Amino acid sequence: MILYSLNCAEGHEFEDWFGGSADFDARKAAGDLTCPVCGNRSVSKAIMAPRVAKSAPAPAPMPRCTPGGCAGCAMAGQHNS
């Protein structure tokens, strides 16, 4: 199933679910698409941006130990050298 953003000739915007692009084309050709606001049958797909999942940001790097080792480090004992 795919959710399409649609527009009617009167400029109303709405959404509807379809089994795919062929399902949209078949329903449009059969006159089965109507605007829920005004009933207009001149309906077309609106321009849509793909929804791309964003990856999680990389964790911040561990702070480096002080030149003298971990003795004075705030992270003492929490990381490998």
mmCIF file of the N, C-alpha and C atoms, coordinates in Angstrom:
data_MODEL
# 
_entry.id   MODEL 
# 
loop_
_atom_site.group_PDB 
_atom_site.id 
_atom_site.type_symbol 
_atom_site.label_atom_id 
_atom_site.label_alt_id 
_atom_site.label_comp_id 
_atom_site.label_asym_id 
_atom_site.label_entity_id 
_atom_site.label_seq_id 
_atom_site.pdbx_PDB_ins_code 
_atom_site.Cartn_x 
_atom_site.Cartn_y 
_atom_site.Cartn_z 
_atom_site.occupancy 
_atom_site.B_iso_or_equiv 
_atom_site.pdbx_formal_charge 
_atom_site.auth_seq_id 
_atom_site.auth_comp_id 
_atom_site.auth_asym_id 
_atom_site.auth_atom_id 
_atom_site.pdbx_PDB_model_num 
ATOM 1   N N  . MET A 1 1  ? 0.845   -1.179 0.000   1.00 0.00 ? 1  MET A N  1 
ATOM 2   C CA . MET A 1 1  ? 0.000   0.000  0.000   1.00 0.00 ? 1  MET A CA 1 
ATOM 3   C C  . MET A 1 1  ? 0.891   1.243  0.000   1.00 0.00 ? 1  MET A C  1 
ATOM 4   N N  . ILE A 1 2  ? 0.413   2.249  -0.706  1.00 0.00 ? 2  ILE A N  1 
ATOM 5   C CA . ILE A 1 2  ? 1.139   3.513  -0.773  1.00 0.00 ? 2  ILE A CA 1 
ATOM 6   C C  . ILE A 1 2  ? 0.148   4.654  -0.588  1.00 0.00 ? 2  ILE A C  1 
ATOM 7   N N  . LEU A 1 3  ? 0.560   5.651  0.159   1.00 0.00 ? 3  LEU A N  1 
ATOM 8   C CA . LEU A 1 3  ? -0.267  6.824  0.414   1.00 0.00 ? 3  LEU A CA 1 
ATOM 9   C C  . LEU A 1 3  ? 0.150   7.924  -0.559  1.00 0.00 ? 3  LEU A C  1 
ATOM 10  N N  . TYR A 1 4  ? -0.777  8.327  -1.418  1.00 0.00 ? 4  TYR A N  1 
ATOM 11  C CA . TYR A 1 4  ? -0.502  9.410  -2.360  1.00 0.00 ? 4  TYR A CA 1 
ATOM 12  C C  . TYR A 1 4  ? -1.145  10.702 -1.876  1.00 0.00 ? 4  TYR A C  1 
ATOM 13  N N  . SER A 1 5  ? -0.428  11.795 -2.056  1.00 0.00 ? 5  SER A N  1 
ATOM 14  C CA . SER A 1 5  ? -0.992  13.125 -1.884  1.00 0.00 ? 5  SER A CA 1 
ATOM 15  C C  . SER A 1 5  ? -1.628  13.493 -3.207  1.00 0.00 ? 5  SER A C  1 
ATOM 16  N N  . LEU A 1 6  ? -2.867  13.949 -3.167  1.00 0.00 ? 6  LEU A N  1 
ATOM 17  C CA . LEU A 1 6  ? -3.617  14.242 -4.386  1.00 0.00 ? 6  LEU A CA 1 
ATOM 18  C C  . LEU A 1 6  ? -4.124  15.681 -4.384  1.00 0.00 ? 6  LEU A C  1 
ATOM 19  N N  . ASN A 1 7  ? -4.415  16.174 -5.579  1.00 0.00 ? 7  ASN A N  1 
ATOM 20  C CA . ASN A 1 7  ? -5.014  17.501 -5.777  1.00 0.00 ? 7  ASN A CA 1 
ATOM 21  C C  . ASN A 1 7  ? -6.189  17.353 -6.729  1.00 0.00 ? 7  ASN A C  1 
ATOM 22  N N  . CYS A 1 8  ? -7.229  18.150 -6.520  1.00 0.00 ? 8  CYS A N  1 
ATOM 23  C CA . CYS A 1 8  ? -8.300  18.199 -7.513  1.00 0.00 ? 8  CYS A CA 1 
ATOM 24  C C  . CYS A 1 8  ? -8.113  19.468 -8.349  1.00 0.00 ? 8  CYS A C  1 
ATOM 25  N N  . ALA A 1 9  ? -8.884  19.602 -9.407  1.00 0.00 ? 9  ALA A N  1 
ATOM 26  C CA . ALA A 1 9  ? -8.770  20.756 -10.299 1.00 0.00 ? 9  ALA A CA 1 
ATOM 27  C C  . ALA A 1 9  ? -9.125  22.062 -9.591  1.00 0.00 ? 9  ALA A C  1 
ATOM 28  N N  . GLU A 1 10 ? -9.845  21.977 -8.479  1.00 0.00 ? 10 GLU A N  1 
ATOM 29  C CA . GLU A 1 10 ? -10.218 23.176 -7.714  1.00 0.00 ? 10 GLU A CA 1 
ATOM 30  C C  . GLU A 1 10 ? -9.141  23.569 -6.706  1.00 0.00 ? 10 GLU A C  1 
ATOM 31  N N  . GLY A 1 11 ? -8.071  22.762 -6.617  1.00 0.00 ? 11 GLY A N  1 
ATOM 32  C CA . GLY A 1 11 ? -6.949  23.094 -5.733  1.00 0.00 ? 11 GLY A CA 1 
ATOM 33  C C  . GLY A 1 11 ? -7.020  22.480 -4.346  1.00 0.00 ? 11 GLY A C  1 
ATOM 34  N N  . HIS A 1 12 ? -8.015  21.630 -4.093  1.00 0.00 ? 12 HIS A N  1 
ATOM 35  C CA . HIS A 1 12 ? -8.085  20.976 -2.793  1.00 0.00 ? 12 HIS A CA 1 
ATOM 36  C C  . HIS A 1 12 ? -7.022  19.880 -2.702  1.00 0.00 ? 12 HIS A C  1 
ATOM 37  N N  . GLU A 1 13 ? -6.393  19.765 -1.550  1.00 0.00 ? 13 GLU A N  1 
ATOM 38  C CA . GLU A 1 13 ? -5.374  18.753 -1.326  1.00 0.00 ? 13 GLU A CA 1 
ATOM 39  C C  . GLU A 1 13 ? -5.926  17.698 -0.380  1.00 0.00 ? 13 GLU A C  1 
ATOM 40  N N  . PHE A 1 14 ? -5.661  16.419 -0.695  1.00 0.00 ? 14 PHE A N  1 
ATOM 41  C CA . PHE A 1 14 ? -6.104  15.320 0.159   1.00 0.00 ? 14 PHE A CA 1 
ATOM 42  C C  . PHE A 1 14 ? -5.215  14.113 -0.097  1.00 0.00 ? 14 PHE A C  1 
ATOM 43  N N  . GLU A 1 15 ? -5.386  13.065 0.688   1.00 0.00 ? 15 GLU A N  1 
ATOM 44  C CA . GLU A 1 15 ? -4.580  11.856 0.555   1.00 0.00 ? 15 GLU A CA 1 
ATOM 45  C C  . GLU A 1 15 ? -5.495  10.653 0.381   1.00 0.00 ? 15 GLU A C  1 
ATOM 46  N N  . ASP A 1 16 ? -4.962  9.588  -0.250  1.00 0.00 ? 16 ASP A N  1 
ATOM 47  C CA . ASP A 1 16 ? -5.702  8.343  -0.387  1.00 0.00 ? 16 ASP A CA 1 
ATOM 48  C C  . ASP A 1 16 ? -4.699  7.205  -0.523  1.00 0.00 ? 16 ASP A C  1 
ATOM 49  N N  . TRP A 1 17 ? -5.099  6.018  -0.094  1.00 0.00 ? 17 TRP A N  1 
ATOM 50  C CA . TRP A 1 17 ? -4.264  4.829  -0.164  1.00 0.00 ? 17 TRP A CA 1 
ATOM 51  C C  . TRP A 1 17 ? -4.519  4.064  -1.454  1.00 0.00 ? 17 TRP A C  1 
ATOM 52  N N  . PHE A 1 18 ? -3.436  3.520  -2.036  1.00 0.00 ? 18 PHE A N  1 
ATOM 53  C CA . PHE A 1 18 ? -3.521  2.740  -3.268  1.00 0.00 ? 18 PHE A CA 1 
ATOM 54  C C  . PHE A 1 18 ? -2.625  1.524  -3.145  1.00 0.00 ? 18 PHE A C  1 
ATOM 55  N N  . GLY A 1 19 ? -2.945  0.496  -3.920  1.00 0.00 ? 19 GLY A N  1 
ATOM 56  C CA . GLY A 1 19 ? -2.121  -0.711 -3.953  1.00 0.00 ? 19 GLY A CA 1 
ATOM 57  C C  . GLY A 1 19 ? -0.811  -0.490 -4.684  1.00 0.00 ? 19 GLY A C  1 
ATOM 58  N N  . GLY A 1 20 ? -0.694  0.594  -5.395  1.00 0.00 ? 20 GLY A N  1 
ATOM 59  C CA . GLY A 1 20 ? 0.504   0.933  -6.160  1.00 0.00 ? 20 GLY A CA 1 
ATOM 60  C C  . GLY A 1 20 ? 0.123   1.904  -7.260  1.00 0.00 ? 20 GLY A C  1 
ATOM 61  N N  . SER A 1 21 ? 1.077   2.226  -8.106  1.00 0.00 ? 21 SER A N  1 
ATOM 62  C CA . SER A 1 21 ? 0.851   3.185  -9.181  1.00 0.00 ? 21 SER A CA 1 
ATOM 63  C C  . SER A 1 21 ? -0.214  2.696  -10.165 1.00 0.00 ? 21 SER A C  1 
ATOM 64  N N  . ALA A 1 22 ? -0.202  1.390  -10.471 1.00 0.00 ? 22 ALA A N  1 
ATOM 65  C CA . ALA A 1 22 ? -1.197  0.832  -11.400 1.00 0.00 ? 22 ALA A CA 1 
ATOM 66  C C  . ALA A 1 22 ? -2.604  0.940  -10.825 1.00 0.00 ? 22 ALA A C  1 
ATOM 67  N N  . ASP A 1 23 ? -2.742  0.776  -9.507  1.00 0.00 ? 23 ASP A N  1 
ATOM 68  C CA . ASP A 1 23 ? -4.050  0.901  -8.861  1.00 0.00 ? 23 ASP A CA 1 
ATOM 69  C C  . ASP A 1 23 ? -4.565  2.334  -9.002  1.00 0.00 ? 23 ASP A C  1 
ATOM 70  N N  . PHE A 1 24 ? -3.684  3.310  -8.787  1.00 0.00 ? 24 PHE A N  1 
ATOM 71  C CA . PHE A 1 24 ? -4.080  4.714  -8.968  1.00 0.00 ? 24 PHE A CA 1 
ATOM 72  C C  . PHE A 1 24 ? -4.538  4.947  -10.404 1.00 0.00 ? 24 PHE A C  1 
ATOM 73  N N  . ASP A 1 25 ? -3.742  4.493  -11.377 1.00 0.00 ? 25 ASP A N  1 
ATOM 74  C CA . ASP A 1 25 ? -4.073  4.693  -12.787 1.00 0.00 ? 25 ASP A CA 1 
ATOM 75  C C  . ASP A 1 25 ? -5.416  4.062  -13.148 1.00 0.00 ? 25 ASP A C  1 
ATOM 76  N N  . ALA A 1 26 ? -5.669  2.846  -12.655 1.00 0.00 ? 26 ALA A N  1 
ATOM 77  C CA . ALA A 1 26 ? -6.933  2.155  -12.956 1.00 0.00 ? 26 ALA A CA 1 
ATOM 78  C C  . ALA A 1 26 ? -8.127  2.873  -12.341 1.00 0.00 ? 26 ALA A C  1 
ATOM 79  N N  . ARG A 1 27 ? -7.981  3.307  -11.099 1.00 0.00 ? 27 ARG A N  1 
ATOM 80  C CA . ARG A 1 27 ? -9.099  4.009  -10.443 1.00 0.00 ? 27 ARG A CA 1 
ATOM 81  C C  . ARG A 1 27 ? -9.374  5.360  -11.094 1.00 0.00 ? 27 ARG A C  1 
ATOM 82  N N  . LYS A 1 28 ? -8.301  6.037  -11.528 1.00 0.00 ? 28 LYS A N  1 
ATOM 83  C CA . LYS A 1 28 ? -8.478  7.326  -12.208 1.00 0.00 ? 28 LYS A CA 1 
ATOM 84  C C  . LYS A 1 28 ? -9.179  7.107  -13.544 1.00 0.00 ? 28 LYS A C  1 
ATOM 85  N N  . ALA A 1 29 ? -8.747  6.110  -14.311 1.00 0.00 ? 29 ALA A N  1 
ATOM 86  C CA . ALA A 1 29 ? -9.350  5.823  -15.619 1.00 0.00 ? 29 ALA A CA 1 
ATOM 87  C C  . ALA A 1 29 ? -10.821 5.434  -15.484 1.00 0.00 ? 29 ALA A C  1 
ATOM 88  N N  . ALA A 1 30 ? -11.162 4.754  -14.394 1.00 0.00 ? 30 ALA A N  1 
ATOM 89  C CA . ALA A 1 30 ? -12.546 4.331  -14.171 1.00 0.00 ? 30 ALA A CA 1 
ATOM 90  C C  . ALA A 1 30 ? -13.412 5.451  -13.598 1.00 0.00 ? 30 ALA A C  1 
ATOM 91  N N  . GLY A 1 31 ? -12.799 6.586  -13.262 1.00 0.00 ? 31 GLY A N  1 
ATOM 92  C CA . GLY A 1 31 ? -13.558 7.703  -12.687 1.00 0.00 ? 31 GLY A CA 1 
ATOM 93  C C  . GLY A 1 31 ? -13.919 7.496  -11.229 1.00 0.00 ? 31 GLY A C  1 
ATOM 94  N N  . ASP A 1 32 ? -13.166 6.613  -10.557 1.00 0.00 ? 32 ASP A N  1 
ATOM 95  C CA . ASP A 1 32 ? -13.448 6.298  -9.161  1.00 0.00 ? 32 ASP A CA 1 
ATOM 96  C C  . ASP A 1 32 ? -12.798 7.258  -8.164  1.00 0.00 ? 32 ASP A C  1 
ATOM 97  N N  . LEU A 1 33 ? -12.023 8.215  -8.646  1.00 0.00 ? 33 LEU A N  1 
ATOM 98  C CA . LEU A 1 33 ? -11.379 9.169  -7.743  1.00 0.00 ? 33 LEU A CA 1 
ATOM 99  C C  . LEU A 1 33 ? -12.166 10.469 -7.726  1.00 0.00 ? 33 LEU A C  1 
ATOM 100 N N  . THR A 1 34 ? -12.543 10.893 -6.533  1.00 0.00 ? 34 THR A N  1 
ATOM 101 C CA . THR A 1 34 ? -13.251 12.167 -6.393  1.00 0.00 ? 34 THR A CA 1 
ATOM 102 C C  . THR A 1 34 ? -12.689 12.917 -5.198  1.00 0.00 ? 34 THR A C  1 
ATOM 103 N N  . CYS A 1 35 ? -12.721 14.216 -5.290  1.00 0.00 ? 35 CYS A N  1 
ATOM 104 C CA . CYS A 1 35 ? -12.273 15.071 -4.197  1.00 0.00 ? 35 CYS A CA 1 
ATOM 105 C C  . CYS A 1 35 ? -13.290 14.967 -3.057  1.00 0.00 ? 35 CYS A C  1 
ATOM 106 N N  . PRO A 1 36 ? -12.832 14.702 -1.833  1.00 0.00 ? 36 PRO A N  1 
ATOM 107 C CA . PRO A 1 36 ? -13.755 14.601 -0.715  1.00 0.00 ? 36 PRO A CA 1 
ATOM 108 C C  . PRO A 1 36 ? -14.356 15.951 -0.299  1.00 0.00 ? 36 PRO A C  1 
ATOM 109 N N  . VAL A 1 37 ? -13.766 17.050 -0.774  1.00 0.00 ? 37 VAL A N  1 
ATOM 110 C CA . VAL A 1 37 ? -14.260 18.378 -0.416  1.00 0.00 ? 37 VAL A CA 1 
ATOM 111 C C  . VAL A 1 37 ? -15.356 18.836 -1.379  1.00 0.00 ? 37 VAL A C  1 
ATOM 112 N N  . CYS A 1 38 ? -15.087 18.723 -2.693  1.00 0.00 ? 38 CYS A N  1 
ATOM 113 C CA . CYS A 1 38 ? -16.019 19.283 -3.673  1.00 0.00 ? 38 CYS A CA 1 
ATOM 114 C C  . CYS A 1 38 ? -16.614 18.255 -4.636  1.00 0.00 ? 38 CYS A C  1 
ATOM 115 N N  . GLY A 1 39 ? -16.108 17.014 -4.609  1.00 0.00 ? 39 GLY A N  1 
ATOM 116 C CA . GLY A 1 39 ? -16.622 15.979 -5.491  1.00 0.00 ? 39 GLY A CA 1 
ATOM 117 C C  . GLY A 1 39 ? -16.056 16.012 -6.900  1.00 0.00 ? 39 GLY A C  1 
ATOM 118 N N  . ASN A 1 40 ? -15.110 16.893 -7.173  1.00 0.00 ? 40 ASN A N  1 
ATOM 119 C CA . ASN A 1 40 ? -14.500 17.003 -8.494  1.00 0.00 ? 40 ASN A CA 1 
ATOM 120 C C  . ASN A 1 40 ? -13.802 15.695 -8.855  1.00 0.00 ? 40 ASN A C  1 
ATOM 121 N N  . ARG A 1 41 ? -13.978 15.227 -10.087 1.00 0.00 ? 41 ARG A N  1 
ATOM 122 C CA . ARG A 1 41 ? -13.363 13.978 -10.533 1.00 0.00 ? 41 ARG A CA 1 
ATOM 123 C C  . ARG A 1 41 ? -12.041 14.205 -11.268 1.00 0.00 ? 41 ARG A C  1 
ATOM 124 N N  . SER A 1 42 ? -11.640 15.440 -11.445 1.00 0.00 ? 42 SER A N  1 
ATOM 125 C CA . SER A 1 42 ? -10.355 15.738 -12.067 1.00 0.00 ? 42 SER A CA 1 
ATOM 126 C C  . SER A 1 42 ? -9.297  15.753 -10.962 1.00 0.00 ? 42 SER A C  1 
ATOM 127 N N  . VAL A 1 43 ? -8.728  14.567 -10.692 1.00 0.00 ? 43 VAL A N  1 
ATOM 128 C CA . VAL A 1 43 ? -7.793  14.378 -9.581  1.00 0.00 ? 43 VAL A CA 1 
ATOM 129 C C  . VAL A 1 43 ? -6.435  13.953 -10.140 1.00 0.00 ? 43 VAL A C  1 
ATOM 130 N N  . SER A 1 44 ? -5.373  14.492 -9.572  1.00 0.00 ? 44 SER A N  1 
ATOM 131 C CA . SER A 1 44 ? -4.021  14.119 -9.984  1.00 0.00 ? 44 SER A CA 1 
ATOM 132 C C  . SER A 1 44 ? -3.126  13.983 -8.762  1.00 0.00 ? 44 SER A C  1 
ATOM 133 N N  . LYS A 1 45 ? -2.009  13.305 -8.961  1.00 0.00 ? 45 LYS A N  1 
ATOM 134 C CA . LYS A 1 45 ? -1.035  13.149 -7.881  1.00 0.00 ? 45 LYS A CA 1 
ATOM 135 C C  . LYS A 1 45 ? -0.337  14.482 -7.655  1.00 0.00 ? 45 LYS A C  1 
ATOM 136 N N  . ALA A 1 46 ? -0.122  14.811 -6.397  1.00 0.00 ? 46 ALA A N  1 
ATOM 137 C CA . ALA A 1 46 ? 0.650   15.998 -6.049  1.00 0.00 ? 46 ALA A CA 1 
ATOM 138 C C  . ALA A 1 46 ? 2.127   15.612 -6.046  1.00 0.00 ? 46 ALA A C  1 
ATOM 139 N N  . ILE A 1 47 ? 2.989   16.581 -6.189  1.00 0.00 ? 47 ILE A N  1 
ATOM 140 C CA . ILE A 1 47 ? 4.422   16.328 -6.110  1.00 0.00 ? 47 ILE A CA 1 
ATOM 141 C C  . ILE A 1 47 ? 4.732   15.938 -4.672  1.00 0.00 ? 47 ILE A C  1 
ATOM 142 N N  . MET A 1 48 ? 5.445   14.828 -4.536  1.00 0.00 ? 48 MET A N  1 
ATOM 143 C CA . MET A 1 48 ? 5.763   14.320 -3.204  1.00 0.00 ? 48 MET A CA 1 
ATOM 144 C C  . MET A 1 48 ? 7.262   14.126 -3.071  1.00 0.00 ? 48 MET A C  1 
ATOM 145 N N  . ALA A 1 49 ? 7.774   14.412 -1.891  1.00 0.00 ? 49 ALA A N  1 
ATOM 146 C CA . ALA A 1 49 ? 9.178   14.124 -1.593  1.00 0.00 ? 49 ALA A CA 1 
ATOM 147 C C  . ALA A 1 49 ? 9.244   12.755 -0.930  1.00 0.00 ? 49 ALA A C  1 
ATOM 148 N N  . PRO A 1 50 ? 10.216  11.944 -1.300  1.00 0.00 ? 50 PRO A N  1 
ATOM 149 C CA . PRO A 1 50 ? 10.311  10.631 -0.664  1.00 0.00 ? 50 PRO A CA 1 
ATOM 150 C C  . PRO A 1 50 ? 10.644  10.770 0.813   1.00 0.00 ? 50 PRO A C  1 
ATOM 151 N N  . ARG A 1 51 ? 10.120  9.858  1.601   1.00 0.00 ? 51 ARG A N  1 
ATOM 152 C CA . ARG A 1 51 ? 10.421  9.847  3.028   1.00 0.00 ? 51 ARG A CA 1 
ATOM 153 C C  . ARG A 1 51 ? 11.594  8.905  3.236   1.00 0.00 ? 51 ARG A C  1 
ATOM 154 N N  . VAL A 1 52 ? 12.739  9.503  3.523   1.00 0.00 ? 52 VAL A N  1 
ATOM 155 C CA . VAL A 1 52 ? 13.965  8.730  3.698   1.00 0.00 ? 52 VAL A CA 1 
ATOM 156 C C  . VAL A 1 52 ? 14.325  8.748  5.175   1.00 0.00 ? 52 VAL A C  1 
ATOM 157 N N  . ALA A 1 53 ? 14.501  7.572  5.733   1.00 0.00 ? 53 ALA A N  1 
ATOM 158 C CA . ALA A 1 53 ? 14.865  7.488  7.148   1.00 0.00 ? 53 ALA A CA 1 
ATOM 159 C C  . ALA A 1 53 ? 16.270  8.036  7.343   1.00 0.00 ? 53 ALA A C  1 
ATOM 160 N N  . LYS A 1 54 ? 16.429  8.815  8.364   1.00 0.00 ? 54 LYS A N  1 
ATOM 161 C CA . LYS A 1 54 ? 17.747  9.355  8.675   1.00 0.00 ? 54 LYS A CA 1 
ATOM 162 C C  . LYS A 1 54 ? 18.444  8.414  9.634   1.00 0.00 ? 54 LYS A C  1 
ATOM 163 N N  . SER A 1 55 ? 19.738  8.228  9.424   1.00 0.00 ? 55 SER A N  1 
ATOM 164 C CA . SER A 1 55 ? 20.493  7.379  10.336  1.00 0.00 ? 55 SER A CA 1 
ATOM 165 C C  . SER A 1 55 ? 20.795  8.152  11.611  1.00 0.00 ? 55 SER A C  1 
ATOM 166 N N  . ALA A 1 56 ? 21.035  7.420  12.674  1.00 0.00 ? 56 ALA A N  1 
ATOM 167 C CA . ALA A 1 56 ? 21.371  8.056  13.951  1.00 0.00 ? 56 ALA A CA 1 
ATOM 168 C C  . ALA A 1 56 ? 22.749  8.690  13.829  1.00 0.00 ? 56 ALA A C  1 
ATOM 169 N N  . PRO A 1 57 ? 22.937  9.842  14.457  1.00 0.00 ? 57 PRO A N  1 
ATOM 170 C CA . PRO A 1 57 ? 24.259  10.476 14.389  1.00 0.00 ? 57 PRO A CA 1 
ATOM 171 C C  . PRO A 1 57 ? 25.309  9.615  15.096  1.00 0.00 ? 57 PRO A C  1 
ATOM 172 N N  . ALA A 1 58 ? 26.509  9.698  14.607  1.00 0.00 ? 58 ALA A N  1 
ATOM 173 C CA . ALA A 1 58 ? 27.607  8.944  15.216  1.00 0.00 ? 58 ALA A CA 1 
ATOM 174 C C  . ALA A 1 58 ? 27.859  9.479  16.623  1.00 0.00 ? 58 ALA A C  1 
ATOM 175 N N  . PRO A 1 59 ? 28.183  8.592  17.576  1.00 0.00 ? 59 PRO A N  1 
ATOM 176 C CA . PRO A 1 59 ? 28.473  9.074  18.929  1.00 0.00 ? 59 PRO A CA 1 
ATOM 177 C C  . PRO A 1 59 ? 29.744  9.921  18.933  1.00 0.00 ? 59 PRO A C  1 
ATOM 178 N N  . ALA A 1 60 ? 29.792  10.826 19.870  1.00 0.00 ? 60 ALA A N  1 
ATOM 179 C CA . ALA A 1 60 ? 30.968  11.692 19.990  1.00 0.00 ? 60 ALA A CA 1 
ATOM 180 C C  . ALA A 1 60 ? 32.177  10.844 20.356  1.00 0.00 ? 60 ALA A C  1 
ATOM 181 N N  . PRO A 1 61 ? 33.354  11.174 19.826  1.00 0.00 ? 61 PRO A N  1 
ATOM 182 C CA . PRO A 1 61 ? 34.546  10.395 20.164  1.00 0.00 ? 61 PRO A CA 1 
ATOM 183 C C  . PRO A 1 61 ? 34.896  10.548 21.649  1.00 0.00 ? 61 PRO A C  1 
ATOM 184 N N  . MET A 1 62 ? 35.494  9.512  22.191  1.00 0.00 ? 62 MET A N  1 
ATOM 185 C CA . MET A 1 62 ? 35.932  9.563  23.589  1.00 0.00 ? 62 MET A CA 1 
ATOM 186 C C  . MET A 1 62 ? 37.058  10.584 23.715  1.00 0.00 ? 62 MET A C  1 
ATOM 187 N N  . PRO A 1 63 ? 37.078  11.324 24.824  1.00 0.00 ? 63 PRO A N  1 
ATOM 188 C CA . PRO A 1 63 ? 38.177  12.282 25.008  1.00 0.00 ? 63 PRO A CA 1 
ATOM 189 C C  . PRO A 1 63 ? 39.497  11.533 25.196  1.00 0.00 ? 63 PRO A C  1 
ATOM 190 N N  . ARG A 1 64 ? 40.557  12.151 24.757  1.00 0.00 ? 64 ARG A N  1 
ATOM 191 C CA . ARG A 1 64 ? 41.879  11.535 24.899  1.00 0.00 ? 64 ARG A CA 1 
ATOM 192 C C  . ARG A 1 64 ? 42.352  11.690 26.336  1.00 0.00 ? 64 ARG A C  1 
ATOM 193 N N  . CYS A 1 65 ? 43.165  10.761 26.742  1.00 0.00 ? 65 CYS A N  1 
ATOM 194 C CA . CYS A 1 65 ? 43.749  10.826 28.085  1.00 0.00 ? 65 CYS A CA 1 
ATOM 195 C C  . CYS A 1 65 ? 44.740  11.989 28.152  1.00 0.00 ? 65 CYS A C  1 
ATOM 196 N N  . THR A 1 66 ? 45.000  12.421 29.337  1.00 0.00 ? 66 THR A N  1 
ATOM 197 C CA . THR A 1 66 ? 46.015  13.451 29.527  1.00 0.00 ? 66 THR A CA 1 
ATOM 198 C C  . THR A 1 66 ? 47.382  12.845 29.217  1.00 0.00 ? 66 THR A C  1 
ATOM 199 N N  . PRO A 1 67 ? 48.368  13.654 28.886  1.00 0.00 ? 67 PRO A N  1 
ATOM 200 C CA . PRO A 1 67 ? 49.686  13.105 28.559  1.00 0.00 ? 67 PRO A CA 1 
ATOM 201 C C  . PRO A 1 67 ? 50.246  12.206 29.666  1.00 0.00 ? 67 PRO A C  1 
ATOM 202 N N  . GLY A 1 68 ? 49.844  12.430 30.900  1.00 0.00 ? 68 GLY A N  1 
ATOM 203 C CA . GLY A 1 68 ? 50.362  11.624 32.007  1.00 0.00 ? 68 GLY A CA 1 
ATOM 204 C C  . GLY A 1 68 ? 49.553  10.362 32.241  1.00 0.00 ? 68 GLY A C  1 
ATOM 205 N N  . GLY A 1 69 ? 48.566  10.071 31.401  1.00 0.00 ? 69 GLY A N  1 
ATOM 206 C CA . GLY A 1 69 ? 47.721  8.894  31.590  1.00 0.00 ? 69 GLY A CA 1 
ATOM 207 C C  . GLY A 1 69 ? 46.380  9.299  32.176  1.00 0.00 ? 69 GLY A C  1 
ATOM 208 N N  . CYS A 1 70 ? 45.666  8.321  32.692  1.00 0.00 ? 70 CYS A N  1 
ATOM 209 C CA . CYS A 1 70 ? 44.310  8.563  33.178  1.00 0.00 ? 70 CYS A CA 1 
ATOM 210 C C  . CYS A 1 70 ? 44.248  9.103  34.596  1.00 0.00 ? 70 CYS A C  1 
ATOM 211 N N  . ALA A 1 71 ? 45.353  9.317  35.219  1.00 0.00 ? 71 ALA A N  1 
ATOM 212 C CA . ALA A 1 71 ? 45.331  9.746  36.617  1.00 0.00 ? 71 ALA A CA 1 
ATOM 213 C C  . ALA A 1 71 ? 44.536  11.036 36.808  1.00 0.00 ? 71 ALA A C  1 
ATOM 214 N N  . GLY A 1 72 ? 44.699  11.991 35.918  1.00 0.00 ? 72 GLY A N  1 
ATOM 215 C CA . GLY A 1 72 ? 44.007  13.254 36.075  1.00 0.00 ? 72 GLY A CA 1 
ATOM 216 C C  . GLY A 1 72 ? 42.830  13.405 35.118  1.00 0.00 ? 72 GLY A C  1 
ATOM 217 N N  . CYS A 1 73 ? 42.479  12.325 34.453  1.00 0.00 ? 73 CYS A N  1 
ATOM 218 C CA . CYS A 1 73 ? 41.436  12.382 33.427  1.00 0.00 ? 73 CYS A CA 1 
ATOM 219 C C  . CYS A 1 73 ? 40.046  12.245 34.063  1.00 0.00 ? 73 CYS A C  1 
ATOM 220 N N  . ALA A 1 74 ? 39.094  13.027 33.602  1.00 0.00 ? 74 ALA A N  1 
ATOM 221 C CA . ALA A 1 74 ? 37.713  12.946 34.096  1.00 0.00 ? 74 ALA A CA 1 
ATOM 222 C C  . ALA A 1 74 ? 37.078  11.635 33.704  1.00 0.00 ? 74 ALA A C  1 
ATOM 223 N N  . MET A 1 75 ? 37.633  10.949 32.728  1.00 0.00 ? 75 MET A N  1 
ATOM 224 C CA . MET A 1 75 ? 37.090  9.677  32.241  1.00 0.00 ? 75 MET A CA 1 
ATOM 225 C C  . MET A 1 75 ? 37.879  8.500  32.809  1.00 0.00 ? 75 MET A C  1 
ATOM 226 N N  . ALA A 1 76 ? 38.652  8.710  33.837  1.00 0.00 ? 76 ALA A N  1 
ATOM 227 C CA . ALA A 1 76 ? 39.531  7.661  34.397  1.00 0.00 ? 76 ALA A CA 1 
ATOM 228 C C  . ALA A 1 76 ? 38.749  6.381  34.649  1.00 0.00 ? 76 ALA A C  1 
ATOM 229 N N  . GLY A 1 77 ? 39.259  5.284  34.107  1.00 0.00 ? 77 GLY A N  1 
ATOM 230 C CA . GLY A 1 77 ? 38.657  3.980  34.308  1.00 0.00 ? 77 GLY A CA 1 
ATOM 231 C C  . GLY A 1 77 ? 37.454  3.693  33.423  1.00 0.00 ? 77 GLY A C  1 
ATOM 232 N N  . GLN A 1 78 ? 37.048  4.623  32.552  1.00 0.00 ? 78 GLN A N  1 
ATOM 233 C CA . GLN A 1 78 ? 35.865  4.451  31.727  1.00 0.00 ? 78 GLN A CA 1 
ATOM 234 C C  . GLN A 1 78 ? 36.171  4.125  30.265  1.00 0.00 ? 78 GLN A C  1 
ATOM 235 N N  . HIS A 1 79 ? 37.436  4.117  29.899  1.00 0.00 ? 79 HIS A N  1 
ATOM 236 C CA . HIS A 1 79 ? 37.779  3.809  28.510  1.00 0.00 ? 79 HIS A CA 1 
ATOM 237 C C  . HIS A 1 79 ? 39.107  3.074  28.459  1.00 0.00 ? 79 HIS A C  1 
ATOM 238 N N  . ASN A 1 80 ? 39.317  2.443  27.320  1.00 0.00 ? 80 ASN A N  1 
ATOM 239 C CA . ASN A 1 80 ? 40.570  1.720  27.116  1.00 0.00 ? 80 ASN A CA 1 
ATOM 240 C C  . ASN A 1 80 ? 41.637  2.674  26.606  1.00 0.00 ? 80 ASN A C  1 
ATOM 241 N N  . SER A 1 81 ? 42.848  2.396  26.898  1.00 0.00 ? 81 SER A N  1 
ATOM 242 C CA . SER A 1 81 ? 43.930  3.259  26.438  1.00 0.00 ? 81 SER A CA 1 
ATOM 243 C C  . SER A 1 81 ? 44.317  2.886  25.095  1.00 0.00 ? 81 SER A C  1 
# 
